[in-house]
Amino acid sequence: MKKIFLLTAAAALVFAGCSKYYYNPAPQILPQYIKKLAVRPFSNHTQQYGLEDKLTLAVQDEFNRDGRYQITTEDQADGVLIGDITRYILEPLTYDSNHVPTQYKLWILVDVTFYDKVKNQTLWKESNMTGELRYYVASSNLPGALTEDEAQQTIWDQMSRDIRTRTIEGFGTVTGTSEKAVPRTSPDQYDINAPQNNANPPPMPEGPTSPSPTGVPY
């Protein structure tokens, strides 16, 4: 019996040594005392005018549709979502015979923070939350072709769902993109042959996008 016990113990040690260690962090779900949320107008550190308003509205609409948290003003909220659009990259993928782009890949990266106003602390932050879409340009006349504005709206819908899911379901439900995976081209860089959207106003100078309540960080 003693010999059998020693063999069993040795086998257990072998299997223990071969087993992998899996990192499984505890979900960071909102505390029960947080009942009302505010979505601070997103800041925009790209040269693309107006992105912040569209994403802010999409996130507010997504939480309203979900209905589990009341969306209110920042002074009445228990928690505040704070977002920063950091990258906008429009990358041509295919060209026609005249070297005019017919397909693009649009990347939009956002940093999102959730601030607990009740306990005056940051609960979580997700860096490089990514919206990504490949699309054919409207002038190509291909099925499913989009304008750049329509491609942006598709990404806003995707990102607003990701932000709502990350907020309600916790850590691990949404993953960001590694900096190494982002193209090394400069933000907002268009191909010189790409059709430009002349409907957009000139880029706004950088500066504060909205007042911040005392004690609430960006």
Backbone torsions as a table, in degrees:
resi	resn	phi	psi	omega
1	MET	NA	-39.8	-179.2
2	LYS	-62.2	-39.0	-179.4
3	LYS	-65.9	-41.2	179.0
4	ILE	-62.8	-42.0	179.6
5	PHE	-61.1	-42.8	-179.4
6	LEU	-65.9	-39.1	178.1
7	LEU	-65.1	-40.4	179.4
8	THR	-64.7	-42.9	179.3
9	ALA	-64.2	-39.5	179.4
10	ALA	-65.2	-41.5	178.9
11	ALA	-63.1	-39.6	179.1
12	ALA	-62.9	-39.4	179.3
13	LEU	-66.9	-37.1	179.0
14	VAL	-64.1	-47.0	179.8
15	PHE	-64.4	-37.0	178.6
16	ALA	-64.7	-39.1	180.0
17	GLY	-69.1	-27.3	-178.2
18	CYS	-88.8	-15.3	-176.4
19	SER	-70.3	148.7	180.0
20	LYS	-88.8	152.7	174.6
21	TYR	-99.4	122.7	-179.2
22	TYR	-108.0	127.3	177.2
23	TYR	-82.5	117.2	-177.5
24	ASN	-129.9	83.8	-175.7
25	PRO	-65.7	151.4	177.6
26	ALA	-67.5	140.3	178.7
27	PRO	-59.9	138.6	176.0
28	GLN	-100.3	78.0	-178.2
29	ILE	-92.9	150.1	-175.8
30	LEU	-60.9	138.8	176.2
31	PRO	-61.0	156.1	-176.4
32	GLN	-66.7	-23.5	-178.2
33	TYR	-76.2	-9.2	175.8
34	ILE	-87.9	111.7	-177.1
35	LYS	-113.3	-32.1	-175.2
36	LYS	-122.8	135.8	-177.8
37	LEU	-117.6	152.1	169.9
38	ALA	-122.8	145.3	174.5
39	VAL	-110.6	104.8	178.2
40	ARG	-67.5	139.4	176.8
41	PRO	-50.6	127.8	-178.2
42	PHE	-61.8	145.4	170.0
43	SER	-89.9	159.6	-173.2
44	ASN	-134.9	110.4	179.9
45	HIS	-104.3	26.3	173.5
46	THR	-109.5	175.5	178.2
47	GLN	-93.2	9.1	179.6
48	GLN	-93.5	114.0	-173.2
49	TYR	-71.7	136.1	169.5
50	GLY	87.7	-1.1	-179.3
51	LEU	-61.0	-39.0	-173.6
52	GLU	-62.3	-38.8	-179.1
53	ASP	-66.8	-41.4	-177.8
54	LYS	-67.5	-41.6	-179.9
55	LEU	-70.5	-39.7	177.5
56	THR	-58.4	-47.4	-179.8
57	LEU	-63.5	-40.5	-179.9
58	ALA	-63.5	-40.9	179.7
59	VAL	-67.3	-43.6	177.9
60	GLN	-60.2	-44.7	179.8
61	ASP	-62.9	-39.2	-179.1
62	GLU	-63.6	-43.8	178.2
63	PHE	-67.9	-36.4	177.5
64	ASN	-65.0	-39.8	177.2
65	ARG	-65.1	-39.1	-179.6
66	ASP	-65.5	-45.0	172.2
67	GLY	82.3	-2.1	-177.8
68	ARG	-79.9	-21.8	177.6
69	TYR	-129.5	140.0	176.1
70	GLN	-79.1	131.5	176.4
71	ILE	-93.9	123.9	-175.0
72	THR	-138.6	-171.9	178.0
73	THR	-76.7	161.2	-174.3
74	GLU	-64.8	-33.3	-178.2
75	ASP	-72.9	-18.1	179.3
76	GLN	-103.5	-5.9	-173.6
77	ALA	-83.9	154.6	172.8
78	ASP	-88.4	-25.7	179.7
79	GLY	-144.5	152.4	-175.1
80	VAL	-128.6	128.1	171.1
81	LEU	-87.9	129.1	-178.0
82	ILE	-125.7	124.5	-176.5
83	GLY	-129.0	153.4	-178.2
84	ASP	-138.9	114.8	176.0
85	ILE	-77.8	114.3	-170.7
86	THR	-103.7	-29.8	-176.6
87	ARG	-139.3	142.8	172.8
88	TYR	-138.4	111.8	-174.8
89	ILE	-127.4	119.0	176.4
90	LEU	-108.6	110.9	-170.6
91	GLU	-114.1	114.6	177.8
92	PRO	-67.2	138.3	-177.8
93	LEU	-112.2	-42.1	-179.2
94	THR	-134.1	157.8	-176.3
95	TYR	-132.0	156.3	173.0
96	ASP	-88.8	-172.3	-175.9
97	SER	-66.6	-17.7	178.0
98	ASN	-97.6	12.7	178.8
99	HIS	65.1	28.1	174.3
100	VAL	-97.3	130.7	-178.2
101	PRO	-60.4	135.0	176.5
102	THR	-113.0	-14.8	179.3
103	GLN	-142.1	139.8	179.2
104	TYR	-126.4	158.7	165.2
105	LYS	-116.9	122.3	-179.2
106	LEU	-105.9	124.2	175.6
107	TRP	-112.8	134.0	170.4
108	ILE	-132.4	124.9	-178.5
109	LEU	-113.1	139.3	-176.2
110	VAL	-136.2	136.9	168.4
111	ASP	-96.8	131.8	-177.8
112	VAL	-125.8	134.7	178.8
113	THR	-126.8	142.8	172.4
114	PHE	-114.7	124.4	-176.3
115	TYR	-109.8	126.6	178.2
116	ASP	-86.9	106.3	-178.6
117	LYS	-74.3	-27.5	-177.9
118	VAL	-65.9	-45.8	-178.6
119	LYS	-103.0	4.6	174.2
120	ASN	56.2	53.5	-179.3
121	GLN	-152.8	155.5	174.4
122	THR	-79.7	123.7	180.0
123	LEU	-83.8	-42.1	179.3
124	TRP	-159.5	161.7	175.6
125	LYS	-143.8	133.7	175.1
126	GLU	-116.5	119.0	178.8
127	SER	-95.6	146.5	175.6
128	ASN	58.5	36.9	170.1
129	MET	-62.5	130.5	-163.4
130	THR	-117.9	133.4	165.7
131	GLY	-110.1	132.4	-172.5
132	GLU	-143.3	134.7	-178.4
133	LEU	-151.3	133.0	170.0
134	ARG	-100.6	132.8	-178.6
135	TYR	-151.6	153.0	173.4
136	TYR	-88.4	142.6	-177.5
137	VAL	-72.1	152.2	-175.8
138	ALA	-59.8	-33.9	-177.9
139	SER	-69.7	-12.4	179.4
140	SER	-75.1	-18.8	-178.7
141	ASN	60.9	22.9	177.7
142	LEU	-87.5	152.4	179.3
143	PRO	-57.5	134.6	178.8
144	GLY	78.4	9.5	-179.8
145	ALA	-65.6	150.5	-175.5
146	LEU	-133.2	155.4	165.4
147	THR	-81.9	168.0	178.8
148	GLU	-63.7	-38.4	178.0
149	ASP	-62.6	-40.4	179.0
150	GLU	-67.2	-37.9	176.5
151	ALA	-63.8	-42.6	176.4
152	GLN	-58.4	-45.2	-177.8
153	GLN	-62.8	-37.1	175.9
154	THR	-60.2	-41.3	179.4
155	ILE	-69.5	-39.2	177.4
156	TRP	-59.6	-41.3	179.1
157	ASP	-62.7	-43.0	179.4
158	GLN	-64.6	-47.5	-175.2
159	MET	-68.9	-35.9	178.4
160	SER	-64.1	-36.9	175.6
161	ARG	-66.6	-41.2	178.7
162	ASP	-62.2	-42.1	-178.9
163	ILE	-67.4	-41.7	176.9
164	ARG	-63.2	-43.2	179.8
165	THR	-64.0	-44.8	179.4
166	ARG	-60.9	-38.4	-177.7
167	THR	-70.6	-43.1	-172.5
168	ILE	-89.0	-37.5	-173.5
169	GLU	-99.8	-12.4	169.7
170	GLY	95.2	-172.1	-174.6
171	PHE	-59.5	139.6	175.0
172	GLY	91.9	-11.9	179.9
173	THR	-77.9	-23.2	179.1
174	VAL	-136.3	135.8	179.3
175	THR	-116.9	145.7	176.8
176	GLY	-89.3	179.5	180.0
177	THR	-103.0	136.5	174.2
178	SER	-65.8	145.2	177.1
179	GLU	-57.4	-31.1	-179.0
180	LYS	-66.4	-23.3	-177.5
181	ALA	-86.2	-10.2	-178.2
182	VAL	-84.8	135.3	179.0
183	PRO	-55.3	145.5	-176.6
184	ARG	-80.4	1.3	175.9
185	THR	-67.7	155.9	-178.8
186	SER	-69.9	150.4	178.9
187	PRO	-57.6	146.3	173.1
188	ASP	68.9	12.3	-176.1
189	GLN	-81.0	121.2	176.5
190	TYR	-98.6	150.1	171.2
191	ASP	-66.1	143.9	-175.3
192	ILE	-64.5	-21.8	179.6
193	ASN	-93.7	-1.9	-175.7
194	ALA	-74.1	142.8	175.3
195	PRO	-66.6	134.3	-177.2
196	GLN	-94.7	148.8	178.4
197	ASN	-92.7	97.2	-174.9
198	ASN	-77.1	-4.7	-179.8
199	ALA	-76.6	-14.9	-178.2
200	ASN	-79.2	139.1	175.4
201	PRO	-68.9	167.1	176.3
202	PRO	-59.9	153.6	179.3
203	PRO	-58.5	141.4	177.0
204	MET	-80.9	144.7	174.8
205	PRO	-65.4	148.3	-180.0
206	GLU	-69.5	147.8	-179.7
207	GLY	171.5	179.6	180.0
208	PRO	-59.5	132.7	-178.6
209	THR	-95.4	-24.2	178.6
210	SER	-161.2	149.7	179.0
211	PRO	-66.4	145.4	-179.4
212	SER	-109.7	131.1	177.7
213	PRO	-64.1	153.4	-178.3
214	THR	-58.7	129.5	174.9
215	GLY	88.5	-7.0	-178.2
216	VAL	-99.6	117.9	-175.6
217	PRO	-80.5	165.3	169.4
218	TYR	-90.6	NA	NA
